[in-house]
């Protein structure tokens, strides 16, 4: 029952980060090596979550429970199921990439930069493994702090505005969640998330709690119309910040829908599912078109992130319409598709931001018009970039296809028009991604600077190659991921479809 | 209870901290007269030692059985002892910071420390006051020392203005309080809190009596709100905070708040607890207004002392919300909040003083520019303090807000809780301004820290506690609850 593996995964990077701060910016190289070693160690440790995972049960595994604030029966209670576990591994995986990617690029306060990412890694793992609502909330809010600093200290010209907007937006969203968590505690006498799943709530209570949660999670995902902080944050954040933001922090919102909204307020989720679906479709279609007209590469990818995350919320909330008594496959496909989409988007968006980062490091411009014909000077790099662009556009054989396809299959069961609208993203997505590829990578060299670009070095090559393998492997054989989450998702589906009234 | 009316010297044991401190003040005052310039530091050390011993004596009395002495006008209970320990402790920390400020700005005088001890004595009398008269006397000892402390920088126009403003408004507040007290006395026939309590809770009150009690109650609430600095009786707070020398602001914004809360508990909870339904409505209005105004007006400040003044107003609002609930756990939440607030406020003003140099007050937000580069450690400490004030976990400021919100929601005021958290988010903006200055901006001049090591050490411990107590808040929550 008492397994301290998750604690280790949380606290090793946090204390490691403190150690790196202590090493200081003067010993930058030691700091780099120490950080990367810690992140690799954490990744290896996190793999044993996968290998020792029992995928036949929806129950929480690797549990650890100790009294924390006995005044309110708050426990330091950790544990993962098939929904949280893959996200934790995604976190540990992405952190290594980010640290390695920042190796040479970050010259101002390198130790602090590394430390911020390490601490954030620990805090985000805490979010995904907390089984106590207040512990969850503490990790959830605390993870904003390193991100605030990363954007504000190492960001672009308009970083102050972006950093504060990011912080306030997400802070505002989550305080309502806090109020509803306290409300449920006063009603049920427990802050344990699993107890909240079984707490019976009236229609009105569910409606209020649903919207409170929605404020918190929709801002994080982000959903239309509360997405406006994301393009600002992404554009201003340093490459590593964008990667973590897109690959992991957005998933915290999606995870919230899985862990809180569906099981705690099933009836309200059913009642308001159409509104959420419509917002998701607006995100998918409208934001797709917005992405089309962007001149800034990072902004384009940021909008494409919003559009892709629309699939997650669509897959989650389409289950209520897709479910037919006796035939749960449609609903299940949608939910699993949402999960797969989250993981896959973690890889692809990370890769896309790293691609832009590689270019930015060389010419210090994110404008599409600066580039043109990059393939001539950077052939290896262009190979990767095109692969990731294809994955972003949802090409079969890449991970981008699997999740979207599953969600669309689920949506067909719900309403054919939802599916048609969602599927249109395959066209719009291809349009904005490939058009960007065409303007940046292909054609003749338009800018003399591009001619002198050096192709990727070994470090960059390594990072991109690892991501390329992940994207293709998941596209060709997603079964291992679907397998671990299957039972948990089925259980979640049951919870979502069981009325609490 | 036979010791209420007879004077028994053994009962003096319960008042040892006050008796000791008073004697120490007299001794130090006389001694200070004979110290030559080169030995002026002695006064500081004697003050610290006196405070420490007074605190130890108070600590020694924790868990003594409740005793009421001096004809029912003085009470010794756990709340009094714990509050005294906290007051003395924070006063000692404040003195460590103060010494640096006074040395830098050539304000170092023996009287300063005497006045501080005197005000601590006044506050001790307040937290142990069990009759309206004792409470009022304690309050006046406190207030008169504070007026003088502010004016100690007599060549600064701002300080004199602040002292005068505080004096005039403080006198009005005292007057209102006294007026309310006289009404309560007039109708209940007693100054003693427990006799007032039994009068107010007796079932057969004539409507005329209730009316007069209520009338007095309103004045008492206004007087207390004045002292706490709750909206709309907050006008003195920003001016006094800004005008007073920073070391006085530091003291003013921390220790007396405990005493004010203690007075509130003695009068309104212990004495007029039966009238809770009447005063809780008033408190609700004061609390919500304070949270709102404190959060919004602080947004526009460029002077960090003034900004923190408005932030104090909004914290006071949260504390008052705890009393609105009318249950023991709600009062416990308020006490927890005040202790947390003092920890944070000490660190915040301590940081301002830390940056002080000869001729440099560091009281603008822009003075923190680029601090993260020149002193990453203290920038981190200020970051922790500011985020804690904003209520971001895992820092202690989150748990104090959490505790209050939990009580408010449990009392059925969900809407109020939502309003409070929305304003908490708004207030996060101005705390972020300081983080922005420290981390995101560069300074055009070098920031050097000239504060002595003892101050740097205490300040670091102070700020680290904000995190550590935040990770393990259980003990402090239980302690706060055990006081009622």
Interface residues (C-beta under 8 A of the other chain):
Chain A: X21 X68 X69 X70 X71 X72 X112 X134 X137 X138 X141 X142 X144 X145 X148 X149 X152 X153 X159 X160 X163 X164 X167 X168 X171 X172 X175 X176 X178 X179 X182 X183 X185 X186
Chain B: X372 X376 X383 X387 X392 X393 X394 X398 X399 X402 X405 X406 X409 X410 X414 X417 X418 X421 X422 X424 X425 X428 X429 X432 X435 X436 X439 X440 X441 X473 X474 X477 X478 X481
